Amino acid sequence: MVVSIQGLLVKYVGVNAPYWDEWVNYRLLAHVDQGTVTLHELFAQHNEHRIFFPRLFWIALYLFLGENNLQAQMFASAIIMAFGAGIWVFTLIRLNVSPWMALFSCLFLTTPAQWENTFTGFQFQFWLLQTCAITAICLMALSSRLGWGVFTTSIVACIIATFSLASGMLVWGACGAGLLLRLWLDAPTFGGLLRDRRAWLKVGIFGVMGALSSALYLNGFHAIAGHASLRAHSLSEFVGWFIRAMTYPLLESSQLHTVLLSLAQWGVIIGALVLYFIQRHDPVTRRKLVLLVSLLLLVLANAGLTAYGRGGHPEIASRYITLLLWVSALFVVTTSDIMRFVAQRRGWVAHGALALVALIFASIVAIHTLDYTRALADLPVRRAERMAQATTTINYLLDPTAPIRGPMPTIKPLFDEVLNDPAQRSLLPAWILDPTQVLPATSFGAAWGFRGVRSATDNRASWGSWSDDLLATGRIESAPFKITQPYLIVNITGYPNRSGNRLILETLDGSGDWLRYNDSNPGLAWREWHVDVSAFMGRYVRIVAVDNSTDAQGWLGFGSVRFVSPTVRIMDALIGNLEWLVGGTLILIMTAAFVVSQTPPDLRSRPVAAVTLLAVAGLIIYCTQTPPASQTFFSLQPQRLTQEPFAMLRALPASFVDTSAIKRVPDGLFMHPNAGLVVGPFEARTPLCLTTQAQIDPAAPQTPEHDGVQFVAYVLVDNLVLAQAQATAMLGHPAEMRLELPTNQPFTISLQTQMRSNSAYDWAIWHQPQIAPCSP
């Protein structure tokens, strides 16, 4: 189920295009192709991390697929996330935790709020670390006895975690503490534990392996000079970041009720810790105690390490949320046991305590659900950011001297290294290379020319037969190329099946074998022609296109070609049918739930069921009262724009509700970073422009920390970034922004504000945003 839902999010949000740290893998994979990868390169430091095992995974996936597919890496992250969640749920059920509580904790752990790890293939390392840590800790807690198989598996998991992420070294301490606690709890007496040589042999081996792994990790380690500004520079910065991290998402605001809920959450966890210790003579309770202590130590140590390394940055990046969410997961588990313990008591005090814990649980579930919905609403913005980076990459490939625009304006040195190296550039996704790669061809007649197409979105690097002279006809033949994979994809457009036209793939060995395109005409759009060329393996072929039509819809065109491996073809088929997989999984779960629940539960004897109902009611009430921070609005039909000035604020529907992050102000739109708004679709019949003034609310106080806001506006056509404009506004220094809009095609507009070094008084305002004829 987790794989299905996360996979569906990856399908519609994930973009197969390099972004941020994903660029660094291109050199590694180029060395794989060249056969020059070294062990030193695999162990080499990336920032503060040694990502040896993630690198091995990326290499294996690359060799398996035959291409560097970043969306496949995201699906792999969804799979390993589901594997970790499955181990967690299995452990909870074995420890007699209610399946409902296990479900709630699983929903917390898979929230899209951790979008940086879910929708960035490079962040697979976070999921690998988490899954290895959960595997080791759950084995330590769940096994009936700590045999050598369990012990060895835990050591291997700790080693993989160590060389996946810097905080992986902390897993040794958490698992070591769990191992010692488990040995102490299982020993009949303390003296017996001291005389147990086999137990101390295991502790010694575990300690030596941890020390050796850490020593290997730290050998040659060097600090990253550019990260010094991100560290906590004072105790208050460290403590502030640590407290907010350990209460995520409760203390994202400092309102009184969230402070009280944070204290209550930790009160429940500490209360359960004391309860488990008191009842440690029960075998199941002992295992819960080991599980709780080990995970708490891991999360506390990880939060402390991150608070030191990133405490100078006030925001908690979404990539750090993955490990912090375990506090909420542990709260769910401990709430279940606290409720059972209190329900066994009599009197009004016990009933009051039961109601209080139920209220706390329902409130926290509601806040997590709200955070979940906010993250979902933000996903179009995240997709737009990656698409903008892809557009920047394409623009650089077309013109390396053009200025770099988009979410990474400082990326030019990386572009110069990667995109100017043919071995690394060839690893880019085909859809990014397609607009820049021209398939050599020879034309006969007057019809054919470079970019002679009439596409509604772009003309790409292509050959086409469209022109003002409808009577022109002719033939074109591509340069020969060799078939190296069973499947070939050709980008085509126009009307290849019009009477008199044809588009074929023919062999050049004299056999006379050929394949013709016989599907429907793509028209103004671009379409992929998938050709099964398994019968042509190892042979040379060419594309032949003929235009013998003389009417308005008689043109055709083709662009670049690329090969696809059988594994990629299977993956594409699975992605295409992912909705059926999700639907089938839901039906199976609902059917199983109906069969299991044959009689209505007695809520008085089932406190967990009662709490569940309260939680559902609470989250419904909470979420209906509080709208998400980022909002997306789409109408069924594009709104037609005229030459009369159109105020963008009129595009907000009646359902728009002001929030603390996005709200209407006089003559503008307030948008506190990091936030986004997508409106549309629109359609312009004449050339129009979006104009606005990016500014900071004049009421913002002038402080040394105030470093301005980055404003970015995108025009999206079919989820592709067609154009963009950006500006940096400082307090008292607004910036004018102008963005040209496309004509005769539906488009949407995405407005985003992004913080710079800090978020102090980032009161961003889009002042007087309007659509009007473009000024000279």
C-alpha positions in Angstrom: 0.0 0.0 0.0 2.8 2.4 0.9 4.5 1.6 -2.4 1.3 2.2 -4.4 0.5 5.6 -2.8 4.1 6.9 -2.8 4.6 5.6 -6.3 1.5 7.5 -7.4 2.9 10.7 -6.0 6.2 10.0 -7.7 4.4 9.4 -11.0 2.6 12.8 -11.0 5.2 14.9 -9.1 8.5 13.3 -9.7 10.5 14.7 -12.7 13.2 12.7 -14.5 15.6 15.6 -14.5 18.7 16.3 -12.4 18.3 18.7 -9.5 20.6 19.9 -6.8 22.9 17.1 -5.5 21.7 14.7 -8.3 24.2 16.4 -10.6 27.2 14.9 -8.7 26.4 11.3 -9.9 27.0 12.1 -13.5 30.8 11.9 -13.1 30.5 8.6 -11.2 28.3 7.0 -13.9 30.5 8.3 -16.7 33.4 6.5 -15.0 31.2 3.4 -14.9 30.8 3.6 -18.7 34.5 4.1 -19.1 35.4 1.4 -16.6 37.5 3.7 -14.4 35.5 3.7 -11.2 37.8 3.2 -8.1 37.2 2.2 -4.6 38.5 5.6 -3.5 35.8 7.3 -5.6 33.1 5.1 -4.0 34.2 6.0 -0.5 34.9 9.7 -1.3 33.2 12.2 0.9 30.1 14.0 -0.3 29.6 17.0 2.0 29.8 15.4 5.5 28.7 12.0 4.2 30.3 8.9 2.9 27.6 7.5 0.6 29.3 4.2 -0.4 26.3 2.0 -0.4 23.9 4.5 -2.1 26.6 4.9 -4.9 26.6 1.1 -5.3 22.8 1.2 -5.6 22.9 3.9 -8.2 25.5 2.1 -10.3 23.4 -1.2 -10.1 20.2 0.6 -11.1 22.0 2.3 -13.9 23.4 -1.0 -15.3 20.0 -2.7 -14.8 18.0 0.0 -16.6 20.6 1.0 -19.2 20.0 4.7 -18.4 20.3 7.1 -15.5 16.6 7.4 -14.7 16.0 9.7 -11.7 12.3 8.8 -11.5 13.3 5.2 -11.1 15.5 6.2 -8.2 12.4 7.8 -6.6 10.4 4.7 -7.1 13.2 2.7 -5.5 13.0 5.1 -2.5 9.3 4.4 -2.3 10.0 0.7 -2.2 12.6 0.8 0.5 10.4 3.3 2.5 7.6 0.6 2.3 10.0 -2.1 3.3 11.0 -0.1 6.5 7.3 0.6 7.2 6.5 -3.1 6.8 9.1 -4.1 9.3 7.8 -1.4 11.7 4.2 -2.5 11.4 5.1 -6.2 11.7 7.1 -5.4 14.8 4.2 -3.5 16.4 1.7 -6.2 15.7 4.0 -8.8 17.2 4.2 -6.6 20.3 0.3 -6.6 20.6 -0.1 -3.0 19.4 -3.5 -2.3 17.8 -3.4 -2.5 14.0 -5.2 0.9 13.9 -2.3 2.5 15.9 0.2 0.8 13.6 -1.7 2.3 10.6 -1.6 5.8 12.2 2.1 5.6 12.9 2.7 4.4 9.3 0.8 7.4 7.9 3.0 9.7 10.0 6.1 8.1 8.7 5.1 8.3 5.0 3.9 11.9 4.9 4.7 13.9 1.7 6.1 16.7 4.0 9.5 14.9 3.6 9.3 15.7 -0.2 13.0 16.3 -0.5 13.7 12.7 0.2 10.7 11.3 -1.7 11.0 13.4 -4.9 14.8 13.6 -5.2 16.5 10.4 -6.3 19.7 11.3 -4.7 18.1 11.2 -1.3 17.7 7.5 -1.4 20.4 7.5 1.2 18.0 8.8 3.9 15.6 5.9 3.3 18.5 3.4 3.2 19.7 4.7 6.6 16.2 4.6 8.1 15.4 1.1 6.9 18.7 -0.3 8.1 18.3 1.4 11.5 14.8 0.1 11.9 15.8 -3.4 10.8 18.6 -3.6 13.4 16.6 -2.1 16.2 13.5 -4.2 15.6 15.6 -7.3 15.4 17.2 -6.5 18.7 13.8 -5.9 20.3 11.7 -8.6 18.6 13.8 -11.7 18.5 13.0 -14.3 21.1 16.8 -14.7 21.7 19.8 -12.8 20.4 21.2 -15.6 18.2 24.2 -15.1 16.0 22.0 -14.7 12.9 20.1 -11.7 14.4 23.4 -10.4 15.8 25.2 -10.6 12.4 22.2 -9.1 10.5 22.2 -6.1 12.9 25.9 -5.5 12.4 25.5 -5.6 8.6 22.6 -3.1 8.9 24.7 -0.8 11.0 27.6 -0.9 8.6 25.3 0.0 5.6 23.7 2.8 7.6 27.1 4.2 8.5 28.2 4.4 4.9 24.9 5.8 3.7 24.8 9.0 5.7 26.8 10.8 8.4 24.2 10.2 11.1 24.4 6.4 10.3 27.3 6.3 12.9 24.7 7.1 15.5 22.9 3.8 14.7 25.8 1.9 16.4 25.1 3.8 19.7 21.3 3.3 19.5 21.6 -0.4 18.7 24.4 -0.9 21.2 22.3 0.6 23.9 19.4 -1.7 22.9 21.7 -4.7 22.9 22.9 -3.9 26.5 19.4 -3.2 27.7 18.1 -6.4 26.1 20.9 -8.5 27.7 20.3 -6.9 31.1 16.5 -7.4 31.0 16.8 -11.1 29.8 19.4 -12.0 32.4 18.0 -13.7 35.5 20.3 -11.8 37.7 22.9 -9.1 37.3 25.6 -11.4 38.5 24.5 -14.0 35.9 24.8 -11.3 33.2 28.4 -10.6 34.3 29.3 -14.3 34.0 27.7 -14.7 30.6 30.8 -14.9 28.4 28.8 -15.4 25.2 26.8 -12.2 25.8 29.9 -10.2 26.4 31.6 -11.7 23.4 28.7 -10.3 21.3 29.0 -6.9 23.0 32.7 -6.8 22.3 32.3 -7.8 18.7 29.6 -5.2 18.2 31.8 -2.5 19.8 34.8 -3.4 17.8 32.9 -3.4 14.5 31.3 0.0 15.4 34.8 1.4 16.3 36.3 0.1 13.0 33.4 1.4 10.9 33.7 4.8 12.5 37.5 4.9 12.2 37.2 4.1 8.5 34.5 6.7 8.1 36.6 9.4 9.8 39.9 8.5 8.0 40.7 11.5 5.8 37.5 13.3 6.8 37.5 17.0 6.3 35.1 19.8 7.3 33.2 21.5 4.5 34.2 25.2 4.6 31.0 26.5 3.0 28.9 24.9 5.7 30.4 26.8 8.6 27.7 29.5 8.3 24.9 26.8 8.7 26.2 25.6 12.1 24.6 26.7 15.4 26.7 29.7 16.5 25.2 29.9 20.0 23.6 27.7 22.6 20.2 29.3 22.0 20.4 28.5 18.2 21.2 24.9 19.0 18.5 24.5 21.7 15.9 26.3 19.6 16.5 24.1 16.5 16.6 21.0 18.7 13.4 21.7 20.5 11.5 22.4 17.2 12.9 19.3 15.6 11.8 17.1 18.5 8.3 18.5 18.4 7.8 18.6 14.6 5.2 19.6 13.3 3.7 20.9 16.6 6.0 23.9 17.2 6.1 25.2 13.7 4.1 27.9 15.3 4.5 29.2 18.8 0.8 29.3 19.7 -0.1 28.3 23.2 -2.0 25.2 22.2 0.9 23.8 20.2 3.3 24.3 23.1 0.9 22.5 25.4 0.5 19.7 22.9 4.2 19.3 22.5 4.6 19.0 26.3 1.7 16.5 26.4 3.2 14.4 23.6 6.5 14.0 25.4 4.7 13.5 28.7 2.9 10.5 27.2 6.2 9.1 25.8 8.0 9.5 29.1 5.1 8.1 31.0 5.1 5.0 28.8 8.9 4.7 29.3 8.3 4.6 33.1 5.4 2.2 32.7 7.4 -0.2 30.5 10.3 -0.1 33.1 7.9 -0.9 36.0 6.3 -3.8 34.0 9.6 -5.1 32.5 9.1 -8.6 33.9 6.5 -9.1 31.1 8.3 -10.4 28.0 6.3 -8.3 25.5 6.8 -5.1 27.7 10.6 -5.8 27.8 10.7 -5.8 24.1 8.7 -2.6 23.9 11.1 -1.0 26.3 14.1 -2.0 24.2 12.4 -0.6 21.1 11.4 2.7 22.7 14.8 3.3 24.3 16.8 2.5 21.1 14.6 4.6 18.8 14.5 7.5 21.2 18.3 7.5 21.5 18.6 7.4 17.7 16.2 10.3 17.2 17.7 12.4 20.0 21.2 11.9 18.9 20.3 12.6 15.2 18.4 15.8 16.2 21.4 16.9 18.3 23.9 16.3 15.5 21.8 18.1 12.9 21.0 21.0 15.3 24.8 21.5 15.7 25.5 21.3 11.9 22.4 23.2 10.7 21.2 25.2 13.7 22.3 28.5 12.1 19.5 28.0 9.6 16.1 28.5 11.3 14.1 26.3 8.9 13.9 22.5 9.3 14.5 21.2 5.8 12.1 18.5 4.7 15.0 16.0 4.3 15.6 16.1 8.1 11.9 15.3 8.8 12.3 11.6 7.9 14.0 10.7 11.1 12.2 13.3 13.3 8.9 11.7 12.5 9.8 8.8 14.6 8.9 10.9 17.7 5.3 11.0 16.4 5.4 7.2 15.6 6.5 6.4 19.1 3.9 8.7 20.5 1.2 6.7 18.7 2.5 3.4 20.1 2.9 4.7 23.6 -0.5 6.2 23.6 -2.0 2.9 22.8 -0.4 1.3 25.9 -1.2 4.3 28.1 -4.8 4.1 27.1 -5.0 0.4 27.9 -3.3 1.0 31.3 -5.7 3.8 32.2 -8.8 2.0 31.0 -8.1 -0.8 33.5 -8.5 1.7 36.4 -11.8 2.7 38.0 -13.1 6.0 39.1 -13.6 9.5 37.7 -9.9 10.3 37.7 -9.2 7.4 35.4 -12.1 8.4 33.1 -10.8 11.9 33.0 -7.3 10.8 32.2 -8.6 8.6 29.5 -10.5 11.4 27.9 -7.5 13.8 28.2 -5.1 11.3 26.5 -7.8 10.7 23.8 -8.1 14.5 23.2 -4.3 14.9 23.0 -4.0 12.0 20.5 -6.9 13.3 18.4 -5.4 16.8 18.3 -1.9 15.6 17.3 -3.4 13.4 14.6 -5.3 16.4 13.3 -2.2 18.5 13.2 -0.3 15.8 11.3 -3.1 15.5 8.9 -3.1 19.2 8.3 0.6 19.1 7.7 0.0 16.2 5.3 -2.6 18.2 3.3 -0.3 21.2 3.2 2.5 19.1 1.8 0.2 17.7 -0.8 -0.9 21.2 -1.8 2.8 22.2 -2.1 3.7 19.4 -4.5 2.8 21.3 -7.7 5.3 23.9 -6.6 7.9 21.3 -6.1 7.3 19.9 -9.5 7.5 23.4 -11.0 10.9 23.9 -9.4 12.3 20.7 -11.0 10.8 21.6 -14.3 12.3 25.0 -14.1 15.7 23.4 -13.5 15.2 21.2 -16.5 14.3 24.3 -18.6 17.5 26.0 -17.4 19.5 22.9 -18.4 17.9 22.9 -21.9 18.6 26.6 -22.3 22.3 26.1 -21.4 22.7 23.3 -23.8 21.2 25.5 -26.6 23.3 28.5 -25.6 26.0 28.1 -22.9 26.6 31.9 -22.9 23.1 32.8 -21.9 22.5 33.9 -18.2 21.4 31.2 -15.8 17.9 31.6 -14.5 15.8 29.5 -12.2 15.9 28.0 -8.7 19.7 27.5 -8.9 21.3 30.7 -10.3 24.8 29.6 -9.0 24.8 26.3 -10.9 26.9 27.5 -13.9 30.2 26.1 -12.7 28.5 22.7 -12.4 26.9 23.1 -15.8 30.3 24.0 -17.3 31.8 20.7 -15.9 28.9 18.3 -16.6 27.3 19.6 -19.7 30.5 20.3 -21.5 31.8 16.7 -21.0 30.3 14.5 -23.7 30.5 11.4 -21.5 28.5 13.1 -18.7 26.1 15.0 -21.0 25.1 11.8 -22.7 23.7 10.5 -19.4 21.0 13.3 -19.3 17.4 12.2 -19.6 16.4 11.9 -23.3 13.6 14.5 -23.0 16.2 17.1 -22.0 18.6 16.1 -24.8 15.9 15.8 -27.4 15.4 19.6 -28.0 19.2 20.0 -28.4 20.2 17.0 -30.5 19.8 17.1 -34.3 19.6 13.8 -36.1 21.6 14.4 -39.4 19.5 14.0 -42.5 19.4 14.6 -46.2 16.4 16.2 -47.9 15.1 16.0 -51.5 12.5 18.5 -52.7 11.4 21.9 -51.3 9.3 20.8 -48.3 11.7 19.8 -45.7 13.8 22.0 -43.4 15.3 22.2 -39.9 12.6 23.0 -37.3 10.0 23.1 -40.1 7.2 22.1 -37.8 4.1 23.9 -36.4 4.1 22.6 -32.8 1.8 24.2 -30.2 4.5 24.2 -27.6 8.0 24.0 -29.2 9.6 22.9 -32.4 12.5 21.1 -30.8 15.6 19.9 -32.7 13.7 18.4 -35.5 13.1 18.1 -39.2 9.7 19.1 -40.6 7.8 19.8 -43.8 5.5 22.7 -42.7 5.9 26.1 -44.4 3.8 28.9 -45.9 4.1 27.1 -49.3 1.5 24.4 -48.9 2.3 23.0 -52.4 5.9 22.1 -51.4 6.6 18.4 -51.3 9.7 16.3 -50.8 11.4 13.4 -49.1 14.0 13.3 -46.2 16.3 10.5 -45.1 18.1 10.4 -41.8 21.7 9.4 -41.3 22.0 5.6 -40.7 22.2 4.4 -37.1 22.7 1.0 -35.5 20.0 -0.8 -33.5 21.4 -1.6 -30.1 18.3 -2.2 -28.0 15.0 -4.0 -28.7 12.9 -0.8 -28.5 13.2 2.5 -30.2 11.4 5.8 -29.6 11.0 8.4 -32.3 9.5 11.9 -31.5 7.0 12.7 -34.2 4.5 15.5 -35.0 2.1 16.6 -37.7 0.2 14.3 -40.0 2.3 11.3 -41.1 -0.8 9.3 -42.1 -2.3 12.0 -44.3 -2.9 10.9 -47.9 0.4 11.1 -49.8 2.5 11.1 -46.6 4.4 8.4 -44.9 6.9 7.8 -42.1 8.9 4.6 -42.1 11.9 3.0 -40.5 13.8 1.0 -43.1 16.9 -1.3 -43.0 20.0 -0.6 -45.0 21.3 -4.2 -45.5 19.4 -4.8 -48.8 16.8 -7.0 -47.1 14.0 -4.6 -47.8 12.6 -4.8 -44.2 10.8 -1.7 -43.0 8.2 -0.6 -40.4 5.7 2.2 -41.0 3.9 4.5 -38.6 0.2 3.6 -38.8 -1.3 5.2 -35.6 -3.4 8.4 -35.4 -1.9 11.7 -36.4 -0.3 13.7 -33.6 -1.3 17.1 -35.1 0.2 20.1 -33.4 1.5 18.1 -30.4 4.5 15.9 -30.1 4.1 12.2 -29.7 6.5 9.3 -29.0 6.5 6.5 -31.7 7.4 3.3 -29.8 8.9 0.8 -32.3 9.7 -2.8 -31.5 13.0 -3.2 -33.4 14.0 -6.5 -31.8 14.1 -8.1 -35.3 16.6 -5.5 -36.4 19.1 -6.0 -33.6 22.7 -5.2 -34.8 21.5 -3.8 -38.1 21.7 -0.3 -39.5 18.5 1.6 -40.2 17.3 5.0 -41.2 14.1 7.1 -40.9 12.5 8.1 -44.2 9.7 10.6 -44.3 7.7 11.7 -47.4 5.4 14.7 -47.8 3.3 14.5 -50.9 0.3 16.3 -49.5 -0.6 19.8 -50.5 -3.3 20.8 -48.0 -3.1 22.7 -44.7 -2.8 19.5 -42.7 -0.4 17.8 -44.9 2.9 18.4 -43.1 4.8 16.1 -40.7 8.0 16.1 -38.7 10.3 14.0 -36.6 12.9 14.7 -34.0 15.6 12.8 -32.1 15.6 9.0 -31.6 16.5 7.0 -28.5 16.8 3.4 -27.5 14.9 1.9 -24.5 15.9 -1.3 -22.7 13.3 -4.0 -21.9 13.5 -3.2 -18.2 12.7 0.5 -18.8 9.8 -0.5 -21.0 8.4 -2.8 -18.2 8.9 0.0 -15.7 7.0 2.5 -18.0 4.2 -0.1 -18.3 4.0 -0.4 -14.5 3.9 3.3 -14.1 1.2 3.7 -16.7 -1.0 1.2 -14.8 -0.1 2.4 -11.3 -3.7 3.7 -10.6 -5.0 0.2 -11.1 -2.5 -1.1 -8.6 -3.5 1.5 -6.0 -7.2 0.8 -6.6 -6.8 -3.0 -6.4 -4.7 -2.7 -3.1 -7.4 -0.5 -1.6 -10.1 -2.9 -2.5 -8.2 -5.8 -1.0 -7.6 -3.9 2.3 -11.3 -2.9 2.5 -12.4 -6.4 1.8 -10.1 -7.8 4.5 -11.2 -5.2 7.0 -14.9 -6.1 6.3 -14.2 -9.8 6.8 -12.3 -9.3 10.0 -14.8 -7.0 11.7 -17.8 -9.3 11.9 -19.3 -7.7 15.0 -19.4 -4.1 16.2 -16.7 -3.4 18.8 -17.6 -2.6 22.4 -16.0 0.9 22.6 -16.0 0.8 26.4 -13.7 -2.3 26.4 -11.8 -1.1 23.3 -10.2 2.2 24.2 -8.0 2.2 21.1 -11.0 2.0 18.8 -12.7 4.9 20.7 -9.5 7.0 20.4 -9.4 6.2 16.7 -13.0 7.5 16.2 -12.1 10.6 18.2 -9.0 11.2 16.1 -10.9 10.9 12.9 -13.6 13.4 14.1 -10.9 15.7 15.4 -8.9 15.8 12.1 -12.1 16.4 10.1 -13.0 19.3 12.2 -9.5 20.7 12.4 -8.9 20.4 8.6 -12.2 21.9 7.6 -11.5 25.0 9.8 -7.9 25.5 8.7 -7.0 25.6 5.0 -3.5 24.6 3.7 -0.7 27.2 3.4 -0.1 26.6 -0.3 -3.1 26.6 -2.6 -3.7 25.4 -6.2 -6.7 26.3 -8.2 -7.7 25.0 -11.6 -11.0 25.6 -13.5 -12.5 23.1 -15.9 -12.1 25.4 -18.9 -9.3 28.0 -19.6 -10.3 31.5 -18.8 -10.0 33.7 -22.0 -7.9 36.8 -21.6 -8.4 40.0 -23.6 -6.3 43.1 -24.1 -8.1 44.7 -21.2 -5.9 44.7 -18.0 -6.8 41.7 -15.9 -6.0 41.8 -12.2 -4.5 38.5 -11.1 -6.3 38.8 -7.8 -9.6 38.3 -9.7 -8.3 34.8 -10.6 -8.7 33.6 -7.1 -12.0 31.8 -6.7 -14.6 32.4 -4.0 -13.2 29.3 -2.1 -9.9 31.1 -1.5 -9.3 31.6 2.2 -6.6 33.8 3.8 -4.0 31.9 5.8 -1.0 33.0 7.8 1.2 32.1 4.8 -0.9 33.3 1.8 -3.5 36.1 2.0 -4.9 39.0 0.1 -3.8 42.5 1.0 -4.8 45.8 -0.5 -3.6 45.8 -4.2 -1.6 42.6 -3.7 -1.0 39.1 -2.5 1.0 38.4 0.7 3.0 35.2 0.5 5.4 34.3 3.3 8.3 32.0 2.1 8.5 29.3 1.4 5.0 29.3 -0.2 3.5 28.9 -3.6 0.3 29.6 -5.5 -0.8 28.2 -8.9 -3.7 29.8 -10.7 -5.3 29.1 -14.1 -5.6 27.8 -16.7 -5.8 30.9 -18.9 -5.7 31.3 -22.6 -4.5 34.5 -24.4 -5.5 35.3 -28.0 -3.1 38.2 -28.3 0.4 38.8 -26.9 0.1 39.6 -23.2 2.4 39.9 -20.2 2.2 39.4 -16.5 3.5 42.4 -14.6 3.9 42.8 -10.9 6.2 44.5 -8.3 8.0 42.2 -5.9 8.3 44.0 -2.5 8.6 43.5 1.2 5.8 44.7 3.4 6.8 48.3 4.4 5.6 47.5 7.9 8.4 44.9 8.3 11.0 46.2 10.8 14.5 46.9 9.6 16.8 44.3 11.2 20.3 43.1 10.3 18.9 39.6 9.6 16.5 40.9 7.0 18.1 39.6 3.7 15.1 39.8 1.4 13.0 37.3 -0.5 13.4 35.6 -3.9 10.3 36.0 -6.1 9.9 33.5 -8.9 7.0 33.4 -11.5 6.6 30.5 -13.9 4.4 29.9 -16.9 3.5 26.2 -17.3 2.1 24.5 -20.4 1.2 20.8 -19.9 3.2 20.9 -16.6 6.3 22.1 -18.5 8.0 25.4 -17.7 7.6 27.6 -20.8 8.9 30.8 -19.3 10.0 32.3 -16.0 10.9 35.5 -14.3 12.6 36.1 -11.0 13.7 39.0 -8.8 15.1 39.6 -5.3 13.2 42.2 -3.2 14.8 43.9 -0.2 13.0 46.0 2.4 12.5 49.5 0.8 13.8 48.3 -2.6 11.1 46.7 -4.6 11.8 45.0 -7.9 9.7 45.1 -11.1 8.9 41.8 -12.8 7.6 41.1 -16.3 6.7 37.7 -17.8 5.6 37.1 -21.4 2.6 34.8 -21.8 2.0 32.3 -24.6 -0.9 32.7 -27.1 -3.5 30.3 -28.3 -2.8 27.5 -25.8 -3.9 26.9 -22.2 -1.3 27.8 -19.5 -1.1 28.2 -15.8 0.9 30.7 -13.7 2.9 29.6 -10.6 3.9 32.3 -8.1 6.5 31.3 -5.6 8.5 33.0 -2.8 11.7 31.5 -1.5 13.6 32.6 1.6 17.3 33.4 1.3 19.7 32.9 4.2 17.0 33.2 6.9 13.3 33.8 7.2 13.4 36.9 9.4 10.5 39.2 8.5 10.1 37.7 5.0 6.8 39.5 4.5 6.7 39.2 0.7 4.0 40.9 -1.4 3.2 40.5 -5.1 2.1 44.1 -5.6 -0.6 44.8 -8.2 -0.1 41.6 -10.2 -2.0 42.0 -13.5 -2.1 40.7 -17.1 -2.1 43.4 -19.8 -0.6 44.1 -23.3 3.2 44.0 -23.1 4.8 47.4 -22.9 7.8 48.1 -25.1 
